[in-house]
Amino acid sequence: MTDEDAVLEELMWNIGEASGRVRASRRLLLEHAMTDEPRYLRLAARLSEALDATETASREARRLRDASRQHRTSS
């Protein structure tokens, strides 16, 4: 495993952890019906945005890792 692969694997793990924590936070709001309250709508929206961002980052890290592996095998 190259240094680049190791970094990307760790990034993917960290991003996965972050996604899980954001999901748990969003679920907590939903379970307590706090998303029905206007004062929590912005927070719920930010959590949704954060989840989208972590999922996008995860896909990008995976794409980079796969491209790196493919580049090495074709060289």
N, C-alpha and C positions, 0 to 999 in steps of 0.2 A: 504494500500500500504506500503510495507516495505521500509526501507532506500535504499536497493539495487535496488528495482523497481524504486524508485524516481530518483536515480542517473542514472540508465539506460535510463529512460524516458527523463531526461534532456540531457544526452549525445546524444540520438537519435535526439532530437530537434536541438541541436547545430550542429550536423553533417549534418542534413538536411539543416540548414541555410548555412553552409559552402559549401555544394554541390550546392545549388542555386547560391551562389556568384561566384563559379568557373564556372558554366554553363553560367552565365551572362557575365563573362569576356571572355570566349571562343566565345560566340555569338557575342560579340562586335568586336573581331578580325575578325570573319567570315563576319559580316555585312559590314565591311570596307575593305574587301578583303586583309587584311594584312597577312593572312596566305599564300598568293601567293609570298610574299616577303621573300627571304632567311633569312634576319636578324630577322624575327619573327617566323621562323620555330621552333626554340628551345623553345621559349615561348609557342607556341601552343602545342608542345609535352608535356611540363611540366604541362600545364593546363589539358591536357588529362590524364596524370598520376595522377594528384591531384584528378580529378573527379573519376577515378578508385579507388583510395585509400579511398576517402570518401564513395563511394558506398560499398566498401568491409567492411569498419568500421561500416557502418550502418547495413549491414546484420549480422555482428558478434554481435553487440549490441542487435539486435532483437532476434538472436538465444539465447544469454545469458538470456535475459528477459523471453523468452518463456520457456527455460529450468528451470529457477528459479520458474516460476509460476507452471509449471508441477510438479516440485519437491515438492512444498508446498501442492498441491492438492492430491498428492499420499501419503503424510506422515500422 
